[in-house]
Amino acid sequence: MNQHVAVIGAGSWGTALASVLARNGHQVTLWVRDEKLASDVNTKHENRKYLPDIKLSTGIAATTNIREAVRDMRVVLLAVPSHAMRQVCREMAPHLHPDVLLLHATKGFELETLKRMSEVIGEEVPEPIAKRLAVLTGPSHAEEVVRNQPTTVVVASDEEASMLHAQDLLMNENFRVYTNPDLVGAEIAGALKNIIALGAGLSDGLGYGDNAKAALLTRGLAEISRMGRKLGARPLTFAGLAGVGDLIVTCTSKHSRNWRAGYMLGQGKKLDDVLEQMGMVVEGVRTTHAAFSLAAREQVEMPITSVLYRILFEGKPPEQGVEELMTRGKTFELDYLYAEGDRS
């Protein structure tokens, strides 16, 4: 059954998801902050800033009024940067329908509180709505999704009905949607893989080869899994689309902002210059800061994250960071899969 859906956030990912929904026959209201962008979406059917050379469906209508965007909607999809999530939820919360399904597609932590996006949302919207919350994640570059290239993602929630509803809304012949009941694991995997993508770009920028990248991805997955397990995630989630799948695509693709940012850092550019040149949010930078603090708080070993933090925020030369990782003490490869003292 076709529905009217609000998509909050008109970056590349929000616009691509609006396109998927419109392609599926749903009417879409796309909330944007910029009046010119709203006008371009409504009159020219394009979002040239984030998805140039793409014609958008006439089933997508933009507005800059968040009350207008969410009022009476039974489905609201959030695709705003992690640092904006709390304020956006605070603005829209008074206008949400009591039976709305909230679905978020943001990969990151709130830097000030170290909370996952579902925790941030849950503090700003009524409790019954928060309990139905679902998260959309997995290997899914907006540039490919909006061109109808085959993509497979996962929806996670504590509520089975929410997962199935979101799956029905989004799934089509080019956009396959799986379900997973591990919301915590899906969010952690989606956020932390951006750190490893920065590292992969850095490695390539330094001129290292495939051996180094393979090691980085594998040991990066170990860090993600270790933190996930500590925070209550199910370990097998990290072997699926939210974990390995998203890690591969973000660490190897030309579309990855995090990889591109890391590559420029590896070539010797300063972080501020990289972010200015990118012109878009690079979630991995803020996530590295948050994960470094989270690892200290939870007493979880995250050596790659720690080295990247020092490269990004303390000026450590990247080559020294690599040497530090390569000369660490001996350890057991699969420690993150086992309870302490159990390697049977």
C-alpha positions in Angstrom: 0.0 0.0 0.0 1.4 3.4 -1.0 2.0 5.9 1.8 3.0 9.5 2.3 6.5 9.5 3.9 8.6 12.4 5.2 12.3 12.3 4.7 14.2 14.6 7.0 17.5 15.7 5.5 18.3 16.4 1.9 22.0 15.4 1.7 23.0 12.7 -0.8 21.7 9.9 1.4 18.4 11.4 2.3 17.8 12.4 -1.3 18.7 8.9 -2.5 16.3 7.3 0.0 13.6 9.7 -1.0 14.1 8.5 -4.6 13.8 4.9 -3.5 10.5 5.6 -1.8 9.2 7.6 -4.7 10.2 4.8 -7.1 8.1 2.5 -4.9 5.1 4.6 -5.5 5.1 6.5 -2.2 4.5 10.3 -2.0 7.5 11.9 -0.4 7.9 15.2 1.5 11.6 16.0 1.7 12.6 18.5 4.5 15.5 20.7 3.7 17.0 23.8 5.4 18.0 25.7 2.3 15.3 27.6 0.4 17.1 27.5 -2.9 17.5 23.7 -2.6 13.8 23.3 -1.9 13.0 25.4 -4.9 15.4 23.3 -7.1 13.8 20.1 -5.9 10.3 21.4 -6.6 10.8 23.1 -9.9 13.9 21.5 -11.5 13.7 18.1 -9.8 17.3 18.1 -8.9 19.8 18.3 -6.0 22.9 19.5 -7.8 24.9 20.1 -4.6 24.8 16.5 -3.4 23.7 14.4 -6.4 24.6 16.3 -9.6 23.3 15.1 -13.0 20.4 13.2 -11.4 16.8 13.9 -12.2 14.6 13.4 -9.2 11.0 12.0 -9.2 8.1 14.4 -9.4 6.8 12.4 -6.5 9.2 14.2 -4.2 8.2 17.6 -2.9 10.5 19.7 -0.7 9.7 22.0 2.2 11.8 24.0 4.7 9.0 23.8 7.3 9.6 20.8 9.6 6.2 21.0 11.1 4.7 20.8 7.6 7.0 18.0 6.7 6.1 15.6 9.6 2.5 16.6 10.4 0.1 13.7 10.2 2.8 11.4 8.7 2.8 7.8 9.7 6.4 7.3 8.5 9.3 9.6 9.1 12.8 8.8 7.8 15.7 10.7 9.4 18.8 11.2 7.4 20.6 14.1 9.0 24.2 14.3 10.2 24.8 12.9 13.7 25.7 16.3 15.2 22.3 17.7 14.0 20.1 14.8 15.2 19.2 16.0 18.6 18.1 19.5 17.5 16.2 18.2 14.5 14.3 15.7 16.7 13.6 18.4 19.3 12.1 20.6 16.5 9.9 17.9 15.0 8.8 16.0 18.2 5.8 18.2 19.0 4.4 17.6 15.6 4.8 13.8 15.3 1.7 11.6 14.9 1.4 9.3 18.0 1.5 6.2 15.7 4.4 7.3 13.5 7.2 4.9 12.6 10.6 6.6 12.9 13.4 5.2 10.8 16.8 6.7 10.9 19.7 6.2 8.5 22.5 8.1 10.3 25.8 6.5 11.1 27.6 8.1 14.1 27.6 9.0 17.7 26.7 12.2 19.5 30.1 13.6 20.4 29.1 15.3 23.6 27.3 12.4 25.2 28.8 9.4 23.3 25.3 8.1 22.7 24.1 6.2 19.7 21.5 7.9 17.4 18.6 5.8 18.7 19.5 6.9 22.3 19.6 10.5 21.2 16.3 10.2 19.4 14.7 8.4 22.3 15.5 11.3 24.6 13.7 13.8 22.3 10.6 12.0 21.1 7.7 10.5 23.1 8.5 7.0 24.6 6.0 5.0 22.6 7.5 6.4 19.3 11.0 5.7 20.5 10.2 2.1 21.2 9.2 1.5 17.6 12.3 3.1 16.2 14.2 1.3 13.4 17.6 1.9 11.9 18.6 1.5 8.2 22.2 0.6 7.5 24.5 -1.5 5.3 26.7 -1.0 2.2 24.8 1.7 0.3 26.5 4.6 -1.5 23.9 7.2 -2.4 25.5 7.7 -5.8 24.7 4.1 -6.7 21.3 3.9 -5.0 19.9 6.9 -6.8 20.9 5.3 -10.2 19.0 2.1 -9.3 22.2 0.0 -9.1 21.8 -3.2 -7.1 22.1 -2.5 -3.4 21.4 -4.6 -0.3 20.8 -3.1 3.2 19.5 -4.1 6.6 16.8 -2.7 8.8 17.2 -3.3 12.6 14.8 -2.7 15.4 13.7 -4.0 18.8 10.1 -4.2 17.3 9.5 -6.8 14.6 6.6 -4.9 13.2 8.8 -1.8 12.7 11.4 -3.8 10.7 8.7 -5.4 8.5 7.0 -2.1 7.9 10.3 -0.5 6.9 11.2 -3.5 4.7 7.9 -3.3 2.8 8.3 0.5 2.3 11.8 0.4 0.8 12.3 -3.0 -0.9 12.2 -3.3 -4.7 14.1 -5.1 -7.4 17.2 -3.0 -7.1 17.1 -2.2 -3.3 16.9 -5.4 -1.3 16.2 -5.0 2.5 17.0 -7.6 5.1 15.9 -7.5 8.8 17.9 -7.9 11.9 16.7 -7.6 15.6 20.1 -6.3 16.8 19.5 -2.5 16.7 22.6 -1.8 19.0 24.9 -3.9 16.8 23.6 -2.3 13.6 24.2 1.2 14.9 27.7 0.5 16.3 28.8 -1.2 13.1 27.5 1.6 10.9 29.2 4.2 13.0 32.6 2.6 13.7 33.3 1.4 10.1 33.8 5.1 9.2 36.9 5.2 11.4 38.4 2.2 9.6 37.5 3.8 6.2 39.5 6.9 7.2 42.4 4.5 8.0 42.0 2.7 4.7 42.2 6.0 2.8 45.2 7.1 4.9 47.0 3.8 4.0 46.3 4.3 0.3 47.4 7.9 0.5 50.7 6.8 2.1 51.3 4.4 -0.8 50.8 1.1 1.1 49.6 -1.9 -0.7 46.8 -4.5 -0.5 48.3 -6.4 2.4 48.1 -3.3 4.6 44.5 -2.6 3.6 43.5 -6.2 4.2 45.0 -6.2 7.7 43.4 -2.8 8.5 39.9 -4.0 7.5 40.3 -7.3 9.4 41.7 -5.8 12.6 39.3 -2.9 12.3 36.4 -5.4 12.3 37.9 -6.9 15.5 37.8 -3.4 17.1 34.2 -2.8 16.0 33.2 -6.3 17.3 35.0 -5.8 20.6 33.2 -2.5 21.3 29.9 -3.9 20.1 30.1 -6.9 22.3 30.9 -4.7 25.3 27.8 -2.5 24.6 25.4 -5.5 24.2 25.5 -6.2 20.5 25.2 -9.6 19.0 28.6 -10.7 17.6 27.1 -12.2 14.4 25.7 -8.8 13.4 29.3 -7.8 12.5 29.6 -10.6 10.0 26.6 -9.3 8.1 25.7 -6.4 5.9 25.9 -3.8 8.8 29.4 -5.1 9.6 31.6 -6.7 7.0 29.4 -5.5 4.1 29.5 -1.8 5.0 33.1 -2.0 6.0 34.2 -3.3 2.6 32.3 -0.7 0.6 33.3 2.2 2.8 37.0 1.3 2.8 37.4 0.5 -0.9 35.0 2.8 -2.9 35.7 6.1 -4.6 32.3 7.3 -3.4 33.4 7.0 0.3 33.8 10.5 1.9 35.8 8.9 4.7 38.1 7.1 2.4 38.7 10.3 0.4 39.4 12.3 3.5 41.9 9.7 4.8 43.6 9.6 1.4 44.2 13.3 1.4 45.5 13.1 5.0 47.9 10.3 3.8 49.2 12.7 1.1 50.1 15.2 3.8 47.2 17.6 3.9 46.0 19.1 7.1 42.6 18.0 8.6 41.0 21.4 8.4 42.0 21.8 4.8 40.7 18.3 4.0 37.3 19.0 5.6 37.1 22.4 3.8 37.9 20.8 0.4 35.3 17.9 1.0 32.5 20.4 1.5 30.3 17.7 3.1 30.1 16.0 6.5 32.8 13.4 7.1 31.2 11.4 9.9 34.4 9.3 10.5 36.2 12.3 12.0 33.7 13.0 14.7 33.2 9.3 15.2 36.9 8.8 15.8 36.8 11.4 18.5 33.7 9.8 20.1 35.0 6.3 19.8 38.3 7.2 21.4 36.5 8.6 24.4 34.0 5.6 24.4 36.9 3.1 24.4 38.5 4.8 27.4 35.1 4.9 29.3 34.3 1.3 28.5 37.9 0.1 28.9 37.8 -1.5 25.4 41.1 -1.9 23.5 40.8 -0.1 20.1 44.4 0.5 18.9 43.5 1.6 15.3 41.0 4.1 16.6 43.6 5.4 19.1 46.3 5.9 16.5 43.9 7.6 14.1 42.7 9.9 16.9 46.3 11.0 17.6 46.9 11.5 13.8 43.7 13.6 13.4 43.7 15.6 16.6 47.2 15.5 18.1 49.4 15.8 15.0 51.0 12.4 15.1 52.8 11.7 11.8 50.9 8.9 10.0 54.0 6.8 9.4 54.7 6.8 13.2 51.1 5.7 13.7 51.6 2.7 11.4 54.9 1.8 13.1 53.1 1.9 16.5 50.4 -0.5 15.3 52.9 -2.9 13.7 55.2 -3.1 16.8 52.4 -3.7 19.4 52.8 -6.6 21.8 51.9 -10.2 20.8 48.3 -11.1 21.1 45.7 -13.8 20.2 43.9 -13.0 16.9 40.3 -13.9 17.9 40.3 -12.5 21.4 37.2 -10.3 20.5 35.1 -13.5 19.9 35.7 -15.1 23.2 34.9 -14.4 26.8 37.9 -13.6 29.0 39.9 -16.8 29.6 37.9 -18.9 27.1 39.6 -19.8 23.8 38.1 -23.3 23.5 
